[in-house]
């Protein structure tokens, strides 16, 4: 009987487990996660006001409740936890689906000033990731600059511009909700170094900015016109064409004097975060211009945008996993159709899927074909892998070595605690925001059968 460990319980990990179940009638799959909670970026990356996307948790839940799947949360793999070599001894195969754990940096002066953060950290804070810490993002800030024009940039812009009444029905942690309710931010500038036809946000996300009840979107038609594709977007791919059409409509609308303003800016490249009284106070941008090769070049003209909160959203990046090869240039684990490759040779029994395999590209659904390819490779190798005798039930072995996994019953106890917390606050489900409260709740649950 084939035993497989899937490291990571986000979409790529759960789709990998699902693929194994569908194609092997006897395989046993343990889905391991460093956190005591499943679902990965669906729980800790999707914005709390995107309830339809967050409902994907129900689909992932169905897989994790399968009799041949076991969730083992609170298990660190690699540095400070279970070494990759030890995990390989406990299972016939290990599939790493750990995503891209850090953000890309701008590499400009002032980037680390107080008040200048990664959007990743801001998202983790309002999503109650237990590593996020207490926050301290918005107190005193009157204006914010979001650097980047992808969907994450749109998310953080929208959250900053939303009213507390709109966020209260979500599962946002109480401390983040209270901080945003007290926020004095009235102007949010979302800035891209290239033009509107090259922005990476989707049209659905973009349109949501124009639907906020107490905010308006302001776009400078002259700035948009710097894009050669703006005048006639018909040759653009469908998403980019629709984006330009939305921006064109907004640019033609007069300002209506809303309480909050979202200013979409293009052809501005950040060159420094400027200090005011020891913290971020403005961002200096250089005006760029199209270079005729889908890129931009600097013009030598500069503009300062005042902001006491600066959030960079310029992409994610994978980090090395102890015991696995790593391509530092790509931020991925080298592989051949999902099989881990070291020094040009396939490493038996080790596989990758998701962002650590292909880089931080695509949408949630992109993980399905990615996982399918890896599963096909693993099952093709299974006849050789399954010949190796294992030392016993991996979960019991881990317990004997001092590691106490949070199983499904522990996760259900966390869910109950979050429902009770929400009820006590007059809200719906409210996430527990820290390690102590999560683990305390998990320990109150019983270990599930099997």
C-alpha positions in Angstrom: 0.0 0.0 0.0 1.5 3.3 -1.1 1.9 6.0 1.6 2.4 9.5 0.4 3.1 12.7 2.3 1.9 16.0 0.8 3.6 19.0 2.4 1.2 21.9 2.2 -2.6 22.0 2.5 -3.4 24.8 0.1 -5.0 24.2 -3.3 -1.9 22.6 -4.9 -1.5 20.2 -2.0 -5.2 19.2 -1.8 -5.5 18.8 -5.6 -2.4 16.5 -5.4 -4.1 14.4 -2.7 -7.3 14.3 -4.8 -5.5 13.2 -7.9 -3.8 10.4 -6.0 -7.1 9.2 -4.5 -8.8 9.2 -7.9 -6.1 7.2 -9.6 -5.0 4.8 -6.9 -7.7 2.9 -5.0 -5.4 2.0 -2.1 -3.1 4.9 -1.6 -2.9 6.6 1.9 -2.2 10.3 1.9 -1.1 12.4 4.8 -1.4 16.2 4.2 1.1 18.0 6.4 1.1 21.7 7.2 3.2 23.9 9.3 0.1 25.6 10.5 -2.6 23.9 12.6 -5.2 25.1 10.0 -5.7 23.8 6.4 -6.4 25.5 3.1 -3.2 27.6 2.7 -3.6 30.8 0.8 -7.4 30.2 0.5 -7.6 30.9 4.2 -4.6 33.2 4.6 -4.3 35.0 1.2 -7.8 35.5 -0.2 -9.3 38.8 0.9 -11.9 38.4 3.7 -14.5 40.2 1.6 -14.1 37.7 -1.3 -16.6 35.2 0.2 -17.2 33.4 -3.1 -13.5 32.6 -3.6 -13.1 31.7 0.0 -16.0 29.2 -0.4 -13.4 27.0 -2.2 -12.6 25.8 1.3 -15.7 23.7 1.1 -14.2 21.8 -2.0 -10.9 21.4 -0.3 -12.6 20.2 2.9 -14.3 17.4 1.0 -10.9 16.0 -0.1 -9.4 16.3 3.4 -12.3 14.4 4.9 -11.8 11.4 2.6 -11.1 8.2 4.7 -7.8 7.7 3.0 -6.6 11.3 3.7 -5.3 12.5 7.0 -4.6 16.1 7.9 -1.5 16.6 10.1 -1.2 20.2 11.0 1.4 21.9 13.2 4.2 19.9 11.6 7.2 21.9 10.5 9.2 20.3 7.7 12.8 21.3 7.1 14.7 23.8 9.3 13.6 23.5 12.9 11.3 20.6 12.3 11.2 17.2 10.6 14.2 17.0 8.3 13.3 16.2 4.6 15.5 13.1 4.9 13.5 11.8 7.9 10.2 12.5 6.1 11.5 10.5 3.1 12.1 7.5 5.5 8.5 7.6 6.8 6.8 7.7 3.4 7.2 6.0 0.1 6.9 9.4 -1.6 6.8 13.1 -0.5 5.2 15.9 -2.6 6.2 19.4 -1.6 3.4 21.9 -2.3 4.8 24.8 -0.1 4.1 27.7 -2.4 6.2 30.9 -2.5 6.8 31.9 1.1 8.2 35.4 0.8 7.7 38.6 -1.2 9.9 40.3 -3.7 11.7 43.5 -2.6 12.0 46.8 -4.4 15.7 47.3 -3.6 15.3 51.0 -3.1 16.5 53.4 -0.3 14.0 53.7 2.6 12.2 50.5 1.8 12.7 49.3 5.4 11.5 52.5 7.1 8.7 52.2 9.7 5.5 52.5 7.8 6.9 50.7 4.7 5.8 47.1 4.5 5.3 44.3 2.1 1.7 43.8 1.0 2.2 40.1 1.9 2.6 41.1 5.6 -0.4 43.4 5.4 -2.6 40.6 3.9 -1.3 38.2 6.6 -2.3 40.7 9.3 -5.9 41.2 8.1 -6.2 37.5 7.3 -5.2 36.5 10.9 -2.0 34.5 9.9 -0.4 33.6 13.2 3.0 34.7 12.0 1.7 38.2 11.2 2.1 39.9 14.6 0.1 42.7 16.0 0.1 45.0 12.9 0.5 48.7 13.5 -0.1 49.6 9.9 -2.7 52.3 9.7 -2.6 54.4 12.9 -2.0 58.0 12.0 -1.7 57.4 8.2 -3.8 59.7 6.0 -2.6 58.5 2.7 -1.2 55.2 1.4 0.8 54.1 -1.6 0.4 50.6 -3.0 3.2 49.8 -5.4 2.1 47.2 -7.9 -0.9 46.6 -10.2 -1.7 43.0 -9.7 -4.7 41.4 -7.9 -3.0 41.5 -4.5 -2.4 45.2 -4.9 -6.1 45.6 -5.8 -7.0 43.6 -2.7 -5.1 45.7 -0.2 -6.2 48.9 -1.9 -9.9 47.8 -1.6 -9.5 46.8 2.0 -8.0 50.2 2.9 -10.8 52.0 1.1 -13.7 49.9 2.6 -15.7 51.0 5.5 -15.8 49.0 8.8 -19.5 48.2 8.3 -18.7 46.4 5.1 -15.8 44.4 6.7 -17.6 43.5 9.9 -19.6 40.5 8.4 -16.3 38.9 7.2 -14.0 36.6 9.3 -11.4 39.4 9.7 -9.8 39.3 13.1 -11.2 41.8 15.6 -8.0 43.7 16.1 -7.5 44.3 12.4 -11.2 45.3 12.0 -10.9 47.8 14.8 -7.7 49.3 13.4 -9.2 49.7 10.0 -12.4 51.2 11.5 -10.2 53.8 13.2 -8.1 54.4 10.1 -7.7 58.0 8.9 -6.6 57.0 5.4 -8.6 58.9 2.8 -6.4 58.6 -0.2 -4.9 55.4 -1.6 -2.6 55.6 -4.6 -2.1 52.3 -6.5 0.9 52.8 -8.8 2.4 50.8 -11.6 5.7 51.4 -13.5 4.2 50.4 -16.8 0.9 51.3 -18.6 -2.7 50.2 -18.1 -2.5 47.7 -21.0 0.3 45.8 -19.1 -1.3 45.7 -15.7 -1.8 42.3 -14.2 -5.0 42.7 -12.3 -8.1 40.9 -13.6 -11.1 43.0 -14.8 -13.4 41.6 -12.1 -11.0 42.7 -9.3 -10.5 46.1 -11.0 -14.3 46.8 -11.3 -14.8 46.1 -7.6 -12.8 49.2 -6.8 -15.5 51.3 -8.5 -18.3 49.6 -6.6 -17.2 50.7 -3.1 -20.0 52.8 -1.6 -17.9 55.5 0.1 -15.0 55.7 -2.3 -14.4 56.9 -5.8 -11.7 55.9 -8.4 -9.7 58.7 -10.0 -7.7 58.2 -13.2 -5.8 60.8 -15.1 -6.7 60.5 -18.9 -3.4 62.1 -19.9 -1.4 59.5 -18.0 -3.4 56.7 -19.5 -2.8 58.2 -23.0 0.9 57.6 -22.6 0.2 53.9 -23.3 0.4 53.2 -27.0 -2.3 50.6 -26.7 -4.7 52.9 -24.9 -6.1 54.7 -27.9 -7.0 51.5 -29.7 -7.1 48.4 -27.4 -8.7 46.1 -29.9 -5.5 44.1 -30.5 -5.0 43.4 -26.8 -5.8 40.1 -25.1 -9.4 40.1 -23.7 -8.5 40.8 -20.1 -6.2 43.7 -20.9 -8.7 45.1 -23.4 -11.5 45.0 -20.8 -9.2 46.6 -18.2 -8.5 49.5 -20.6 -12.2 50.0 -21.3 -13.0 50.1 -17.5 -10.2 52.7 -17.0 -11.4 54.7 -20.0 -14.9 54.9 -18.5 -13.5 56.0 -15.1 -11.3 58.7 -16.6 -14.3 60.2 -18.3 -16.3 60.6 -15.0 -16.2 63.7 -13.0 -15.1 63.5 -9.3 -18.1 63.2 -6.9 -16.4 64.1 -3.6 -16.5 60.7 -1.9 -15.1 60.3 1.5 -12.2 58.1 0.2 -10.3 58.4 -3.1 -8.5 55.6 -5.0 -6.0 57.1 -7.4 -4.7 54.7 -10.1 -1.4 55.8 -11.4 0.8 54.5 -14.3 4.2 54.9 -15.7 5.8 55.7 -12.4 8.8 53.7 -11.1 9.6 53.9 -7.3 13.2 55.1 -6.6 13.0 55.8 -2.9 10.8 55.9 0.2 11.4 59.2 1.8 11.5 59.7 5.6 9.4 62.2 7.5 10.2 62.3 11.3 12.0 58.9 11.2 9.3 57.0 9.3 7.9 56.7 5.8 6.4 60.0 4.7 6.4 59.9 0.9 7.5 57.8 -2.1 9.7 59.3 -4.9 8.8 58.0 -8.4 10.5 58.5 -11.7 8.3 59.0 -14.7 8.7 56.2 -17.2 7.9 56.0 -20.9 7.3 52.9 -23.2 10.6 51.7 -24.7 8.9 50.0 -27.7 9.8 46.5 -26.4 7.0 46.0 -23.9 9.1 47.6 -21.2 9.7 51.1 -19.9 12.7 53.5 -19.6 13.3 56.3 -17.2 12.7 59.9 -18.3 14.7 61.7 -15.5 11.5 63.4 -14.3 10.5 62.7 -10.7 7.3 63.0 -8.6 6.9 62.6 -4.8 3.6 61.2 -3.5 3.0 61.9 0.2 2.0 58.7 2.1 2.5 57.5 5.7 1.8 53.9 4.7 3.7 52.2 1.9 2.8 48.7 0.7 4.9 47.0 -2.0 3.1 44.3 -4.0 5.5 43.3 -6.7 5.3 39.5 -6.5 6.1 36.4 -4.4 9.2 34.3 -4.3 10.0 30.8 -3.2 12.5 30.1 -0.5 15.0 27.2 -0.2 13.8 24.1 1.6 16.3 22.4 3.8 17.3 19.1 2.2 16.0 19.9 -1.3 17.8 21.4 -4.3 16.9 25.0 -5.1 17.2 27.2 -8.2 17.8 30.6 -6.6 17.3 32.5 -9.9 13.8 31.1 -10.4 12.9 30.6 -6.8 11.8 27.0 -7.5 12.9 23.4 -6.9 14.4 21.9 -10.1 12.2 19.2 -11.4 11.3 17.0 -14.3 7.5 16.7 -14.7 7.2 17.1 -11.0 10.1 14.8 -10.0 12.7 16.6 -8.0 16.1 16.8 -9.8 19.4 17.2 -8.1 22.7 17.6 -10.1 20.9 16.5 -13.2 19.5 13.2 -11.7 15.9 12.5 -10.4 15.7 12.1 -6.6 13.6 8.9 -6.0 10.4 9.5 -4.0 10.6 13.3 -4.0 8.2 15.5 -6.0 6.9 19.1 -6.2 3.6 20.8 -7.2 2.3 24.3 -7.1 4.3 27.5 -6.9 7.5 25.9 -5.6 7.4 23.8 -8.8 6.5 26.4 -11.5 6.9 29.8 -9.7 4.2 32.2 -8.5 2.1 32.2 -11.6 -1.5 31.5 -12.6 -4.7 31.5 -10.5 -6.1 28.9 -8.1 -7.3 26.7 -10.9 -3.9 26.5 -12.5 -2.9 24.2 -9.6 -5.1 21.4 -11.0 -3.1 20.6 -14.2 0.1 21.2 -12.3 -0.9 18.7 -9.6 -2.1 16.2 -12.3 1.3 16.1 -14.0 3.1 15.5 -10.7 0.6 12.8 -9.7 1.1 11.0 -13.0 4.9 11.0 -12.5 4.5 9.7 -8.9 2.1 6.9 -9.8 4.3 5.9 -12.7 7.2 5.5 -10.1 5.0 3.8 -7.5 5.7 0.1 -8.3 9.4 0.8 -7.4 8.7 3.1 -4.5 6.3 0.8 -2.7 8.8 -2.0 -2.4 10.5 -0.1 0.4 9.3 -1.1 3.9 8.3 1.7 6.2 8.9 2.0 9.9 5.1 2.1 10.8 2.4 4.7 10.9 4.1 8.0 10.3 1.9 10.0 12.7 2.7 7.6 15.5 6.4 7.7 14.7 6.3 11.6 14.8 4.6 11.4 18.2 7.3 9.1 19.5 9.8 11.7 18.4 8.1 14.5 20.3 5.9 16.0 17.6 2.2 16.2 18.3 0.3 16.8 15.0 -3.0 18.7 15.0 -5.4 16.2 13.3 -8.8 16.9 11.8 -10.5 16.9 15.2 -8.2 19.6 16.3 -9.0 21.7 13.3 -12.8 21.2 13.9 -12.2 22.5 17.4 -10.5 25.6 16.0 -13.5 26.2 13.8 -15.8 25.9 16.8 -13.7 28.4 18.8 -13.8 30.9 15.9 -17.6 30.6 15.6 -17.9 31.1 19.4 -15.6 34.1 19.3 -17.6 35.7 16.5 -20.9 35.1 18.4 -19.4 36.8 21.5 -18.6 39.8 19.3 -21.9 40.0 17.6 -20.3 38.9 14.3 -20.1 35.8 12.2 -17.0 33.5 12.3 -14.0 35.5 13.5 -10.5 34.1 13.0 -8.2 33.4 15.9 -5.1 35.5 15.1 -2.2 33.9 17.0 -0.4 30.6 17.7 -1.4 30.4 21.3 -5.2 30.7 20.7 -5.1 28.4 17.7 -3.2 25.6 19.6 -5.3 26.0 22.7 -8.4 25.5 20.7 -6.9 22.6 18.8 -6.0 20.8 22.0 -9.6 21.0 23.1 -10.5 18.8 20.2 -10.3 15.0 20.3 -8.0 13.0 18.0 -10.2 11.6 15.1 -10.6 7.9 14.4 -8.2 6.4 11.9 
